[in-house]
Amino acid sequence: SLMTRREFTIDDGLFFAKCSGDYNPIHLDPVVSRRFMFGEPIVHGLHTVLWALDVWLSDKETENVKIVSLNVSFPKAVVLNKPVICKFDRELDDQVELKIIQNDIVCSKIKLKFYLNPGNAFEVLNTGFANEFPPKNDPKDLNFEELKNSNGVLDQYLDEKSFSNVFPNVFKHIDKFHIATLLGTTRVIGMYCPGLNSLISSLEFCFSNNVCIEKKLKYEVSKVDERFNMLFISLVTLGFNGKIRTFIRPTPVNQLGYLNVVNHVKPDEFKGQKVLIVGGSRGLGEITTKILVAGGASVRFTYNRGIVDAEKIEKELSSYDKFAAKVKLNVLDFHTYDSIIYDDWIPTHCYYFATPFIFSGVKGVFSESLFEQFNSVYTTSFIKLVTFLKQKGTFNYFYPSTVAIDEMPDNMVEYTISK
């Protein structure tokens, strides 16, 4: 078995979005994707598949590889800037299994049936698509009811020059119309159906003759399973039938607006308090910021990556003539702690909501590196911050617990022990 390794960057994601037309923010927007279920951008599922195919095809000398079928499951998302391994298992004359692995966890399982052919024993469909990038659009945001009967037809695109630079072996060995179709499938999912809140679970593609003579890609929802917010999508074009199983991800929770908070707080409830809220740009930290401001406290709240979220809170508060100062802080970087204290403002209280992404564990696997990541935020950084602030005169600390301690979810073991 053979292995190759790499990391995916945000630039790789932007390139793939251009090629495929799948501009879903879960792949491209570090701020928006923080609020989605992975806490950071993830790699397009089909990007990992095409990379694996490219690696596998790199030693195929014969002219053409005819893909008969491609079955892929995506048990776990691949995140950016961490090593990924592509591994080949069990290659036979006409089939191979490829696995994409990150953090010792299988993220994509790819089963490929094919035949190698010396020369051109099958009809090549190298036409039927526009040799350019698909137009850039925003993903559709449809609810479950609207998606139940969703269907549509897409033109096919393949910008040959750009694609061949990044996936030279796929481009050389596989029919170009089929490549355009593969790229079209990720555009269906990420942009149209389910669109904005989509998450791919598995795909079954079959490349064989069918009654369809159109070269456009048609899709329709063939089945839904409401218990799991799951859609089954059928795809068809010339020489291709596909089935994709996708989930509709839960949409991010929006915290209460300032006006809703004011009614629950007495205007002088926190008067005289100077409060530092660490991790105050979203989630519990965001609502705490609003509550304390409403109760008359002088508030500074920190953000790490979420400057857009932080600015939004400042703007919302200022529209009611209220104020809280945003401060950039990475709790892991002890040298920056001084930036919290300026203008002789010493907090009387500190609320500690700093958190890495907590749903990153895997059932049955204990990851030491993940455990260390949690400890560095929940223990080490907290102790250093308290040590720093205590010397300045801050003596009140609020540190939230978690229901995970009572419930012990089996995919959150590292987080739970750390807490």
Secondary structure as UniProt FT lines:
FT   STRAND          3..6
FT   HELIX           10..20
FT   HELIX           25..28
FT   TURN            30..31
FT   HELIX           32..35
FT   TURN            37..38
FT   HELIX           45..57
FT   TURN            58..59
FT   STRAND          64..73
FT   TURN            80..81
FT   STRAND          84..89
FT   STRAND          95..102
FT   TURN            103..104
FT   STRAND          105..117
FT   HELIX           144..148
FT   STRAND          151..154
FT   HELIX           160..166
FT   HELIX           168..173
FT   HELIX           176..187
FT   HELIX           188..192
FT   TURN            196..197
FT   STRAND          198..206
FT   STRAND          217..225
FT   HELIX           226..228
FT   STRAND          230..237
FT   TURN            238..239
FT   STRAND          240..248
FT   HELIX           258..262
FT   TURN            263..264
FT   TURN            267..272
FT   STRAND          274..278
FT   HELIX           283..294
FT   TURN            295..296
FT   STRAND          298..303
FT   HELIX           307..318
FT   TURN            319..321
FT   STRAND          325..328
FT   TURN            331..332
FT   HELIX           334..340
FT   TURN            343..344
FT   STRAND          349..352
FT   TURN            363..364
FT   HELIX           368..375
FT   HELIX           376..381
FT   HELIX           382..392
FT   STRAND          396..398
FT   HELIX           404..407
FT   TURN            410..411
FT   HELIX           413..418
//
